[in-house]
Amino acid sequence: MSRGRNKGREINGWLVMHKPAGITSAHAVAIVKRITQAAKVGHGGTLDPFSEGLLPMALGKATKLLTQVLGGDKAYRCWIQFGAETDSGDPTGQVTEQTTCLPDRATLEAALLQFLGPQEQVPPAYSAIHVDGVRAYELARRGETVVLPARPVVIHALHLAAYEDGVAQVDVRCGKGTYMRSLARDLGRQVGSLAHLSRLLRTETLGFSLTDGITLDQLADAVAQGRLEEVLLPMDRVLDDIPASRPWSE
């Protein structure tokens, strides 16, 4: 009977995983659960399959803290490709419109300033937002027209790290619910061009930075060598440094 099955090990704490591009956040959780044999694993904020970067994992009793920490700030490096929009807002979608008009660096830097602070942002159609009980991305995949209302978001800092051949690398620090795909779309239109997010790296979340992250392979090696405790952080670690609004620092 199911009551007699081994439901996994009692492991409590945090693993700061660096999710690779190409897998869903749910798949990453399943891999961590398989590697550690933990009874319970949850993640600290979804990353789209094409995205990479920090995806903290809560194990065991740490999962009870997720609702307390998910509202914190996050930081990303965005690669924004000018010249085309896609239906998904990222490289996985179909190109819907193209242009040969590309902004120069000065125009781009001036436009970025207009996206700072509190604002209303329209989420992308391919999002997990519910529309009459159905995920928006499910409707979009059926070919249905999805129009989502604008939502309040806050962007605390924007920094143009590089711009070459129509691709801008933009560092962003923002509040909960901000879509980088929407930012890329809106920025493209603001400068008289079109744009989509070609790559996304989450660099900070829940008080963790990229230097804290470990890969799935590194986790597997640690477990195989009996060193899980070396990479497992205490449950209250995220409560010590929940991200708050603070100036951008390179």
C-alpha positions as CSV (number, residue, x, y, z in Angstrom):
1,M,0.0,0.0,0.0
2,S,1.1,3.6,-0.6
3,R,1.4,4.2,3.2
4,G,4.3,1.8,3.3
5,R,6.3,3.4,0.6
6,N,9.4,5.4,1.2
7,K,8.4,8.9,0.5
8,G,12.0,10.3,0.6
9,R,14.5,11.6,3.0
10,E,13.8,14.3,5.6
11,I,16.1,17.1,4.3
12,N,15.6,20.7,5.5
13,G,17.3,23.7,4.0
14,W,18.1,25.6,0.7
15,L,20.0,24.7,-2.4
16,V,20.9,27.6,-4.6
17,M,20.6,26.0,-8.0
18,H,21.8,27.5,-11.3
19,K,19.1,26.3,-13.7
20,P,20.4,25.7,-17.3
21,A,18.5,26.9,-20.3
22,G,16.3,24.3,-21.9
23,I,14.4,22.8,-19.0
24,T,11.4,24.0,-17.0
25,S,11.6,25.0,-13.4
26,A,9.4,22.0,-12.5
27,H,11.8,19.7,-14.3
28,A,14.7,21.2,-12.4
29,V,12.8,20.5,-9.1
30,A,12.2,16.9,-10.2
31,I,15.9,16.5,-10.9
32,V,16.9,17.9,-7.5
33,K,14.4,15.7,-5.8
34,R,15.8,12.6,-7.6
35,I,19.4,13.5,-6.9
36,T,18.9,14.3,-3.2
37,Q,16.0,11.8,-2.6
38,A,14.4,14.6,-0.5
39,A,10.8,14.1,0.5
40,K,9.8,17.6,-0.4
41,V,11.2,20.2,-2.8
42,G,9.9,23.5,-4.0
43,H,11.4,26.3,-6.0
44,G,11.7,30.0,-5.2
45,G,10.3,31.6,-8.3
46,T,9.7,30.2,-11.8
47,L,12.1,30.7,-14.7
48,D,11.0,30.1,-18.2
49,P,12.5,27.1,-20.0
50,F,14.7,29.2,-22.3
51,S,16.0,31.2,-19.2
52,E,18.9,30.3,-17.0
53,G,20.3,31.4,-13.7
54,L,19.4,31.3,-10.0
55,L,16.5,29.0,-9.1
56,P,16.7,28.5,-5.3
57,M,15.3,25.2,-4.1
58,A,13.5,24.9,-0.7
59,L,13.8,21.4,0.8
60,G,11.6,19.9,3.5
61,K,10.4,22.4,6.1
62,A,12.1,25.3,4.2
63,T,9.2,25.1,1.7
64,K,7.0,26.7,4.4
65,L,9.0,29.9,3.9
66,L,8.4,30.3,0.2
67,T,5.3,32.5,0.6
68,Q,7.3,34.8,2.9
69,V,10.2,35.4,0.5
70,L,8.8,35.3,-3.0
71,G,7.8,39.0,-3.0
72,G,11.4,40.2,-2.8
73,D,13.4,41.9,-5.6
74,K,15.2,40.1,-8.3
75,A,18.0,41.0,-10.7
76,Y,18.5,39.9,-14.3
77,R,20.8,40.3,-17.3
78,C,18.7,40.6,-20.4
79,W,19.8,40.1,-23.9
80,I,17.4,42.2,-26.0
81,Q,17.3,41.6,-29.8
82,F,16.1,44.6,-31.8
83,G,14.5,44.2,-35.2
84,A,11.7,41.7,-34.5
85,E,8.9,40.8,-32.1
86,T,7.8,37.2,-31.5
87,D,4.4,36.0,-30.3
88,S,6.0,34.6,-27.1
89,G,8.4,37.6,-26.5
90,D,11.4,35.3,-26.6
91,P,13.4,33.1,-29.1
92,T,11.0,30.1,-28.7
93,G,8.1,31.9,-30.5
94,Q,7.2,32.8,-34.0
95,V,8.3,36.2,-35.5
96,T,5.2,38.3,-35.8
97,E,6.7,41.6,-37.1
98,Q,10.1,42.8,-38.3
99,T,11.8,46.1,-39.0
100,T,15.2,47.3,-40.2
101,C,15.1,50.3,-37.8
102,L,17.5,49.8,-35.0
103,P,18.2,52.3,-32.2
104,D,21.6,53.9,-31.6
105,R,23.1,53.7,-28.2
106,A,22.2,57.2,-27.1
107,T,18.5,56.7,-28.0
108,L,18.5,53.4,-26.1
109,E,20.1,54.8,-23.0
110,A,17.6,57.7,-22.9
111,A,14.7,55.3,-23.4
112,L,15.8,53.1,-20.5
113,L,15.4,56.0,-18.1
114,Q,11.7,56.1,-18.9
115,F,11.2,52.6,-17.6
116,L,12.5,53.3,-14.1
117,G,10.1,53.4,-11.1
118,P,6.5,52.3,-10.6
119,Q,4.6,51.7,-13.8
120,E,1.9,49.7,-15.4
121,Q,3.1,46.7,-17.5
122,V,1.1,44.5,-19.8
123,P,2.2,40.8,-19.3
124,P,3.0,38.7,-22.3
125,A,0.2,36.5,-23.7
126,Y,2.5,33.5,-23.1
127,S,2.3,33.7,-19.3
128,A,1.0,31.7,-16.4
129,I,-1.7,34.2,-15.5
130,H,-5.2,32.7,-15.3
131,V,-7.8,33.9,-17.7
132,D,-11.3,32.5,-16.7
133,G,-9.5,29.7,-14.9
134,V,-7.2,28.8,-17.8
135,R,-3.5,29.7,-18.1
136,A,-2.9,32.5,-20.6
137,Y,-0.2,30.5,-22.4
138,E,-2.6,27.6,-22.9
139,L,-5.1,29.9,-24.7
140,A,-2.2,31.5,-26.7
141,R,-1.0,28.0,-27.8
142,R,-4.5,27.3,-29.1
143,G,-4.3,30.3,-31.3
144,E,-6.8,32.3,-29.2
145,T,-6.3,36.0,-28.8
146,V,-5.2,36.8,-25.3
147,V,-5.4,40.4,-24.0
148,L,-4.2,40.8,-20.4
149,P,-4.7,43.9,-18.4
150,A,-1.8,46.0,-17.3
151,R,-0.4,45.3,-13.8
152,P,1.6,47.6,-11.5
153,V,5.3,46.7,-11.3
154,V,8.4,48.5,-10.1
155,I,11.8,48.7,-11.9
156,H,14.5,49.9,-9.5
157,A,17.5,50.0,-11.7
158,L,18.5,49.6,-15.4
159,H,22.0,49.6,-16.8
160,L,23.0,49.2,-20.4
161,A,26.0,46.9,-20.1
162,A,26.7,46.4,-23.8
163,Y,25.1,47.1,-27.2
164,E,26.3,45.7,-30.5
165,D,24.8,44.5,-33.7
166,G,21.3,45.3,-32.5
167,V,21.6,43.3,-29.3
168,A,21.5,45.1,-26.0
169,Q,22.7,43.6,-22.7
170,V,20.6,45.2,-20.0
171,D,21.0,44.6,-16.2
172,V,17.7,45.0,-14.4
173,R,16.7,45.1,-10.8
174,C,13.0,44.9,-10.3
175,G,10.1,44.0,-8.0
176,K,7.8,41.1,-8.0
177,G,5.8,40.3,-11.1
178,T,7.9,42.2,-13.6
179,Y,8.2,40.4,-17.0
180,M,11.5,40.8,-18.8
181,R,9.8,39.8,-22.0
182,S,7.4,42.7,-21.7
183,L,10.2,45.1,-20.9
184,A,12.0,44.0,-24.1
185,R,8.8,44.4,-26.1
186,D,8.0,47.8,-24.7
187,L,11.6,49.1,-25.0
188,G,11.6,48.1,-28.7
189,R,8.4,50.0,-29.4
190,Q,9.6,53.0,-27.3
191,V,12.7,53.5,-29.5
192,G,10.7,53.1,-32.7
193,S,11.9,49.6,-33.4
194,L,10.7,46.1,-32.4
195,A,12.4,43.8,-29.9
196,H,12.2,40.5,-28.1
197,L,14.2,38.8,-25.3
198,S,16.8,36.6,-26.9
199,R,18.4,35.4,-23.6
200,L,17.7,35.8,-19.9
201,L,20.0,35.2,-16.9
202,R,18.7,35.6,-13.4
203,T,21.6,37.0,-11.4
204,E,20.0,37.7,-7.9
205,T,17.0,36.4,-6.0
206,L,16.1,35.8,-2.4
207,G,19.3,37.5,-1.3
208,F,21.4,35.0,-3.3
209,S,23.8,36.0,-6.2
210,L,25.4,34.0,-9.0
211,T,28.4,33.2,-6.8
212,D,26.2,31.2,-4.5
213,G,24.8,29.1,-7.3
214,I,25.6,25.5,-8.1
215,T,24.8,23.4,-11.1
216,L,22.8,20.2,-11.2
217,D,26.0,18.3,-12.0
218,Q,27.8,19.9,-9.0
219,L,24.9,18.9,-6.8
220,A,25.0,15.3,-8.1
221,D,28.8,15.2,-7.4
222,A,28.3,16.5,-3.9
223,V,25.6,14.0,-3.1
224,A,27.7,11.1,-4.5
225,Q,30.6,12.1,-2.4
226,G,28.5,12.5,0.8
227,R,29.0,16.3,0.8
228,L,25.3,17.4,0.6
229,E,25.6,19.3,3.9
230,E,28.4,21.5,2.4
231,V,26.0,22.9,-0.3
232,L,22.8,22.8,1.8
233,L,22.1,26.2,3.4
234,P,20.1,26.6,6.7
235,M,16.3,27.2,6.5
236,D,16.5,30.7,7.9
237,R,19.2,31.8,5.4
238,V,16.7,33.6,3.2
239,L,15.2,35.5,6.1
240,D,18.5,37.1,6.9
241,D,18.7,38.9,3.5
242,I,15.4,39.2,1.8
243,P,16.1,41.4,-1.3
244,A,15.0,45.0,-0.7
245,S,15.1,48.1,-2.9
246,R,18.7,49.2,-3.1
247,P,20.9,51.1,-5.5
248,W,22.4,49.3,-8.5
249,S,26.0,48.3,-8.0
250,E,28.1,46.8,-10.7
